[in-house]
Amino acid sequence: MYDARLGRQWAGIAALTSNSPTVPSTHARRLAAAATAAALLTPLPAIAGSGAGKGGADCVRRTLIVSAMPIELGPIFAKTKVDKTVTADGHDFFVGTLAGHGVVLTLTGIGPVNAGHRTEQALKLFACNGQASFDGIIFSGVAGGDWIGNVTVPIRWTLDKGKTFVPVDPQMLASARKVAGAHVPLEQQAPAGDPACSCDVSPRAVGTVSVTHKPTVEVGGNGETTDPFSGRALPCAPGGGDVLGCEPCVLQGDHASQGQQFASGVPPFVDPSFFTGYGASTAPGKGHYVAEDEETAAVATAAARARVPFLGFRAVSDGGGDPLGLPGFPVQFFYYRQLAADNAATVTLAFLAKWHESR
């Protein structure tokens, strides 16, 4: 079941997006896909979120782990012991321990503007004497790539279609290579997931098909981040499910009463000029990219400015190896996003253990 009024809002956004002649059929059409899914899957009020605690920054060295969507951060959040929630400008940062190490977890939201802004906000919020206190920043998420389920670890990222690149941290990359050589067990069967964030059953409880290959960890190559929103920030949707939600699924509350907050931020994205910029910004760059997404390079850029080590893990949600022969993005994305998110999280967790061992 879903709330009819909010569902109609989502459906309208999806129709405007999918019918626009200027929007290309590329991986970056996440807005239309997310709106379509939300129209079908927007849940009734689910589990109430926990109250955000008050807190400030200190000089404790922690690792910042970021993801764009709830489905990406969820598997990592589930393994984290959250000690407190620091809220700034209405956005939550979860402070705690993961595998015995201090971490801060947060969702950036979809798109490079959101990703860059949220990373810079975290760097300032958790600064120590004016300097970044993080010992590293990690992105865990999904992307377009070669084979569905594979986890890619590019050695550098571009935000301007290959004109310039931001390299990842060499020491973090070395640890990632060790993880790749250790043959971390990755899922091959795609879970049905929990798109409505109902939390009634485990998102991994129901399996679907298995991809035609055994997923692996691929270290190397270039990653590309595009800006389908033409320099604008796409708002998250309170209670918006595992793609557009503002919190991990277990914290999403009564979206029916909060939907107006999202609706107030949507008008710029249904303006005709938005679609003109959307089409111009999502043309693929020159060269081959092992991962194509909408956030990682922006996070890498913010990390580089602050001189904080960075590494990104992107598991393939749309690519080859689909036994159903689904027509690429966005259909593959919605079918295999849980598989990809889980595999990215698995490798991220394995990396954290290996990285901290080597330091």
C-alpha positions in Angstrom: 0.0 0.0 0.0 1.1 3.6 -0.5 -0.2 7.1 0.2 -2.2 8.1 -2.9 -1.5 11.8 -2.7 2.3 11.5 -2.4 2.2 8.7 -5.0 0.5 11.1 -7.5 3.3 13.6 -6.9 5.9 11.0 -7.7 4.0 9.8 -10.8 3.9 13.4 -12.1 7.6 13.9 -11.7 8.3 10.5 -13.4 6.0 11.4 -16.3 7.6 14.9 -16.9 11.1 13.3 -16.8 10.4 10.3 -19.0 8.5 12.3 -21.6 11.1 15.0 -22.0 12.8 14.8 -25.5 16.0 16.3 -24.1 16.7 13.7 -21.4 19.1 11.0 -22.8 18.8 7.3 -22.2 21.8 7.0 -19.9 22.8 5.9 -16.5 22.2 9.3 -15.1 18.4 9.2 -15.5 18.1 8.2 -11.8 15.5 11.0 -11.1 12.9 9.5 -13.4 13.6 6.0 -12.3 13.4 7.0 -8.6 10.2 8.9 -9.1 8.6 6.0 -10.9 9.6 3.5 -8.2 8.5 5.8 -5.4 5.1 6.3 -7.0 4.6 2.6 -6.9 6.3 1.8 -3.7 6.0 4.8 -1.3 5.0 3.2 2.0 2.6 4.2 4.6 4.2 5.4 7.9 6.8 2.9 8.9 9.2 2.7 11.9 9.6 6.0 13.7 13.1 7.4 13.5 15.2 7.8 16.6 15.6 11.3 17.9 18.8 13.1 16.9 21.1 13.8 19.7 22.9 17.1 20.3 26.7 17.0 19.9 29.7 18.7 18.5 33.0 17.9 16.9 36.0 16.8 18.9 39.5 15.8 18.0 38.9 12.0 17.9 40.2 10.5 14.7 37.5 8.8 12.8 36.7 7.5 9.3 33.9 9.2 7.4 31.8 6.8 5.4 29.3 8.2 3.0 26.7 6.9 0.6 24.2 8.6 -1.6 21.1 6.5 -1.0 19.6 4.7 2.0 20.0 1.3 0.3 23.8 1.9 0.0 24.4 3.0 3.6 21.9 0.5 5.1 24.2 -2.6 5.3 27.0 -0.5 6.9 24.7 1.3 9.3 23.4 -2.1 10.4 26.9 -3.1 11.5 27.7 0.2 13.3 27.2 0.8 17.0 25.9 4.4 16.9 26.8 6.3 20.0 25.2 9.6 19.1 23.6 11.5 16.2 24.9 15.0 15.4 22.4 17.1 13.5 23.4 20.1 11.5 21.1 22.1 9.2 18.6 19.3 9.4 21.0 16.6 8.3 22.1 13.7 10.5 25.6 12.4 11.0 25.8 9.1 12.9 28.9 8.9 15.2 29.9 5.5 16.5 32.1 2.5 16.1 32.4 -0.1 13.3 34.5 -3.2 13.8 36.2 -1.5 16.7 37.0 1.7 14.8 35.6 5.2 15.2 33.4 6.2 12.3 30.9 8.9 11.1 28.2 7.8 8.7 26.1 10.0 6.6 24.0 10.1 3.5 25.0 12.7 0.9 21.9 12.5 -1.3 21.9 12.0 -5.0 24.0 14.1 -7.3 27.4 15.8 -7.2 26.2 19.1 -5.7 24.7 17.2 -2.7 27.7 15.0 -2.4 30.2 17.8 -2.4 28.2 20.0 0.0 27.6 17.2 2.5 31.3 16.1 2.5 32.4 19.7 3.1 29.8 20.0 5.8 31.2 16.9 7.6 34.7 18.2 7.3 33.8 21.4 9.0 31.5 19.9 11.6 34.1 17.4 12.7 37.1 19.7 12.5 39.8 19.8 15.1 41.5 23.2 15.7 40.5 24.2 12.2 41.8 21.1 10.5 40.0 18.0 9.3 39.9 15.3 12.0 39.0 12.4 9.6 41.8 9.9 9.0 40.0 8.9 5.7 36.8 9.2 3.7 35.2 6.2 2.0 32.3 6.1 -0.5 30.3 3.0 -0.6 27.6 2.7 -3.3 26.4 1.4 -6.7 27.1 2.5 -10.2 26.9 1.6 -13.9 29.8 -0.7 -15.0 30.9 -3.9 -16.7 29.3 -6.8 -14.8 26.5 -6.6 -12.3 27.6 -7.4 -8.8 31.3 -6.7 -9.4 32.8 -4.1 -7.0 35.0 -1.5 -8.7 37.7 0.5 -7.1 38.9 3.1 -9.6 42.3 4.7 -9.0 41.1 8.2 -10.0 37.9 10.0 -10.7 36.7 12.8 -13.1 33.9 15.3 -12.7 34.5 17.1 -16.0 34.3 14.3 -18.6 38.0 13.4 -18.4 39.6 16.8 -18.5 41.0 16.5 -15.0 41.2 13.6 -12.6 41.4 13.3 -8.8 43.5 10.4 -7.7 42.6 8.2 -4.7 44.9 7.7 -1.8 47.7 5.2 -2.6 47.9 3.6 0.8 44.1 3.0 0.8 44.4 1.7 -2.7 47.1 -0.8 -1.6 44.8 -2.1 1.1 42.0 -2.4 -1.4 44.3 -4.6 -3.6 44.9 -6.9 -0.7 41.2 -7.2 -0.1 40.7 -8.0 -3.8 43.4 -10.7 -3.5 41.7 -12.2 -0.5 38.6 -13.3 -2.5 36.0 -11.6 -0.3 32.7 -13.6 -0.7 30.2 -11.6 -2.7 26.6 -12.2 -3.4 25.6 -13.6 -6.8 21.9 -14.0 -6.2 20.0 -10.7 -6.3 17.8 -10.1 -3.1 14.4 -8.6 -3.6 15.3 -5.8 -1.2 13.1 -3.5 0.8 12.3 -0.7 -1.7 9.5 0.7 0.5 11.7 0.7 3.6 8.9 -1.1 5.5 11.4 -3.0 7.6 8.8 -5.8 8.0 11.3 -8.4 6.6 15.0 -8.5 5.9 15.8 -7.0 2.5 17.8 -10.2 1.9 15.1 -12.7 3.0 13.7 -13.2 -0.5 16.0 -14.1 -3.4 15.5 -13.6 -7.1 17.7 -14.6 -10.0 21.5 -15.0 -9.9 23.8 -13.1 -12.3 25.5 -15.2 -14.9 29.0 -14.7 -13.4 30.7 -14.8 -10.0 31.1 -11.2 -8.8 34.7 -10.1 -8.1 36.5 -7.0 -6.8 38.2 -5.0 -9.6 40.9 -2.5 -8.6 42.0 -0.1 -11.2 40.7 2.1 -14.1 39.0 5.4 -14.1 35.7 6.4 -12.6 33.4 9.1 -13.9 30.8 11.3 -12.1 28.3 13.2 -14.1 25.9 16.0 -13.1 22.4 15.3 -14.4 21.0 18.1 -12.4 22.9 21.0 -13.9 24.4 22.3 -10.8 21.3 22.0 -8.7 20.8 20.0 -5.5 18.1 17.3 -5.8 16.3 17.2 -2.4 15.8 13.9 -0.6 12.3 12.8 0.3 11.5 12.1 4.0 10.1 8.6 4.1 11.1 8.3 0.4 12.2 4.7 0.4 15.6 3.1 -0.2 16.5 5.5 -3.1 15.3 9.0 -2.3 14.9 8.7 1.4 16.8 11.1 3.8 17.7 8.4 6.4 18.6 4.8 6.5 15.5 2.6 6.2 15.4 1.7 9.9 15.1 5.4 10.7 12.5 6.5 8.2 9.4 7.8 9.8 6.0 9.2 8.8 6.6 10.4 5.2 3.0 11.1 4.6 3.1 14.2 6.8 6.6 15.2 5.7 6.1 14.9 1.9 5.4 18.6 1.5 9.0 19.3 2.5 10.2 17.4 -0.5 7.5 18.8 -2.8 8.7 22.3 -2.0 12.1 21.5 -3.4 11.0 19.7 -6.6 9.8 22.7 -8.8 13.3 23.5 -10.2 13.5 19.9 -11.5 10.3 20.0 -13.5 11.1 23.4 -15.1 11.8 22.9 -18.9 15.2 24.5 -18.5 16.2 21.8 -16.1 15.8 19.1 -18.8 17.9 21.1 -21.2 20.8 21.2 -18.8 20.1 17.5 -17.9 20.6 16.5 -21.5 23.7 18.5 -22.0 25.4 17.3 -18.8 24.9 13.6 -19.1 26.6 13.0 -22.4 29.4 10.4 -21.7 32.9 11.6 -21.5 35.7 10.4 -23.7 37.5 7.2 -22.7 36.5 4.1 -20.9 35.2 4.2 -17.3 34.9 1.2 -15.0 32.3 3.0 -12.9 29.9 5.8 -13.9 27.9 7.5 -11.1 26.8 10.9 -9.8 28.6 11.5 -6.6 32.1 10.0 -6.1 34.3 12.5 -7.9 32.6 15.3 -5.9 33.4 13.6 -2.6 37.0 12.9 -3.8 37.4 16.6 -4.7 36.3 17.8 -1.3 38.6 15.3 0.4 41.5 16.4 -1.8 41.0 20.0 -0.9 41.0 19.1 2.8 44.0 16.8 2.3 42.1 13.8 3.7 42.8 10.3 2.1 39.9 9.1 0.0 38.8 5.8 -1.7 35.5 4.9 -3.4 33.9 1.5 -3.7 31.2 1.2 -6.4 29.4 -2.1 -7.1 27.8 -2.5 -10.5 24.0 -2.3 -10.5 23.5 -2.1 -14.2 25.7 -3.8 -16.7 26.4 -7.2 -18.2 25.6 -10.6 -16.8 21.8 -10.1 -16.4 20.1 -13.5 -17.1 16.8 -11.7 -17.6 18.1 -9.5 -20.4 16.6 -6.4 -18.8 16.9 -3.1 -20.8 19.8 -1.5 -18.9 19.3 1.5 -16.7 16.9 2.2 -14.9 15.3 -1.2 -15.0 18.5 -3.1 -14.1 19.3 -0.6 -11.4 16.0 -1.2 -9.6 16.2 -4.9 -10.0 19.9 -5.3 -8.9 20.5 -2.3 -6.6 20.2 -4.4 -3.4 22.8 -6.9 -4.8 25.2 -4.2 -5.7 24.7 -2.2 -2.5 25.3 -5.3 -0.4 28.5 -6.2 -2.3 29.9 -2.7 -2.1 29.2 -2.7 1.7 30.9 -6.1 2.1 34.0 -4.9 0.4 34.0 -1.6 2.3 33.9 -3.5 5.6 36.7 -5.9 4.5 38.7 -2.9 3.5 38.3 -1.1 6.8 39.7 -4.1 8.6 42.7 -4.5 6.2 43.4 -0.7 6.1 43.5 -0.4 9.9 45.7 -3.4 10.2 48.3 -1.8 7.9 48.5 1.5 9.8 
